[in-house]
């Protein structure tokens, strides 16, 4: 048998005998959504959970749910999207939520680098009356995000999800909870679009 024939036989045998090494795999891609909220009666917390459920329905989405006072700089800056929820107090966001936004600059050092730039942002609100200032509250939260050069999206309603917690349907009803889920789903979908676009 010639030398070339021997080498061929050895090569052929080794392809069956040697263990096959699986190719290295990269970690599965995912997006992270921070849902931050304040809730005194539990209504806004229920809406927050609805947002979480909607976002988790989008494959590859990791969701962190925290009260605004528990959010850390790491939570904020590692998120691809931030959804903020507040009850309506005097046609505006709760003081705790305003402090949370103030802390972006004062505590977390967002400026002057605009560290929230190009992250997706959205809001949801709960209020007692039909015309109690929910849209104003949503817009003030979205304005804070726009000031940080975030990409603001709606969902569950024109400016975000909302719920009327008094009257004929006290608390959070199934329709309002569905709006919260819709918001979470839309935020996750847009965050994925932004992440894929920035990777190209």
N, C-alpha and C positions, 0 to 999 in steps of 0.2 A: 504494500500500500504506500502510495506516495505521501510525502510530508504534508502537502496541501490537503489530501484526503483525510489524514489523521487530524489535522487542525479543524477541519469541518465537522468531523465526528465529535470532537471534544466540545466545540462550540454548541452543537446541537444538543448534546447531553446536558451541558451546563444550563441551557435555557429551561430545562425541565427540573433540574436538581436544585439550582440556586433559589433561595427564597425571593419572591417578588416583593419589592418595596413599593408600598402605596405612595402615590404622589402627594406631596405636602398640600394640605388644603388650607385656604385662608378662612378666618373666622366668618361665620355667616354675617352678612351686612344687616344692620338694623338702624332704626332711628329711635331717638329718645325724646319723649314728650313729658314736660313738667306741667302738672295741673296743680295750681296753687289757689287757695281759697280762704275766705273767712266765713264762719257760720256761727251765729248765736243760738238759733232755734233748731238747726238741723236741716232746714230747707235747702240752703245753698250747698251743704255737704251732699245731699241726695243728688242735686244737679251735677256736682263735681264727679260723683260716682258714675252718673250717666255718661259724662264726657269720657271718663276712663274706659268704660265698657265699649263705647263707640270707637275709640282709638285702638283698643286692643283687637278689634275685629279686623284691622288691617294687618296683614301678615308682616312679621319682622318688626313690629312696633313694641317698644318697651316704654311703659308709663310709670312715672313717679308721682304719687299723690301726696301732697303735704299742705298743712295750713301755712298761710303766708309767714307767720312768725317763726316757723321751723325751717324755712328754706335757707340753704347755704349758698355761698358763691359757687361752689362746685356744682350744686344742683342746677343753678342758673346757667352757667357758662358751658356745661357739658350737654345741655339740652339742644335739640334741633328745633324744638317748638315749645312755646310757653302759652298756656291757657290760664287766664286768671278769672276767678269768680268772686262776686261780692253781693251782699244784700244791699238794698237801696236805703240809704239814710239821708233824709232831706234832699231827695232828688240827686244824690251823688253816691260815690263809692264810700264804703265804711272807712273810718279813720285808720284801721289796721291795714287795709289794702293800700291806702294812700302812703302810709309809712313804708310798706313793702316797696312801692315804686320809688319813693325817696331814697331808700337804702340802696337801690341800684347804683346811685351815684355816691351817696354819703358813706355807705358801709362796704359795698362790693367793688367800688372803683370802676364803674362802667366807662366813665369819661376819663380822658379825652379820646380814647381809642375806639369808642363806639363798639364795645365788645359784643353787643346784642345785634349788630348789623347783619341783615339777611337771615336772621332766624324768623320762623313763622310765629305770628302772634294772633290770639283770639281771646274773646271775653264772653262771660255769661253772668246773668244777674237775676236776683229774685226780689220781688217787692209785694207789699200787701195789696195795693190797689191797681186797677187796670191802667190808670193814667198817673201813676205815682212816681214817674221819673226813671223808669228802667232804661229807656233808650238813651237818656242823658248820661246815665251811669255807664252804660256800655261805651258810649262815645268818649267819655273822659278816660276810661281805661285804654281804649284803642289809641287815643291821642298820646298817651304816655309812651305807648309802643312805637308809634310813628316818630315821635321825638327821638327815639333810640334807633331809628332807621331800620326797624323790623318790617317784615312783609306781613301785613295785616289781612286776615281773611274773615269772612262771615260764615254763617252756617247755623241751621236751626232757626234762622230768622235773618232779617236784613243785616243787622249789626252783630249778631251772635244769638245764643240761646237765652231765653228768659222764662220766668214763671211768675204768675200772680198767685199769691199764697193765701188770700182771704176771699170771702164771698161764697159763690155757689160751689166752688171746688177748692176747699181749703187744702193747704199743703201742696205737694207736687203730684199732679195727675199723670196719667200714662202718656198723654199727648205732649206735655212739657218735658217729660223724661225722654221721649223719643226725639224731641228737638235737641236735647243735650247730647244724645248719642250721635245724632246727625252732625253736630258740631265737632265732636271728637273724631269721627270718621273723616270728615273733610280736612281737618287740620293734619291728620296723619297722611292722607293722600297728597296734600299740597307739600308737606314736609319731604315726602319721598321724591316728588317731582323736583324740588329745589336741590335735594342732595344728589340726585342722578345728574341734574344739569350742571352742578358745580364740579362733578367728577369728570366731565367730558373735556 
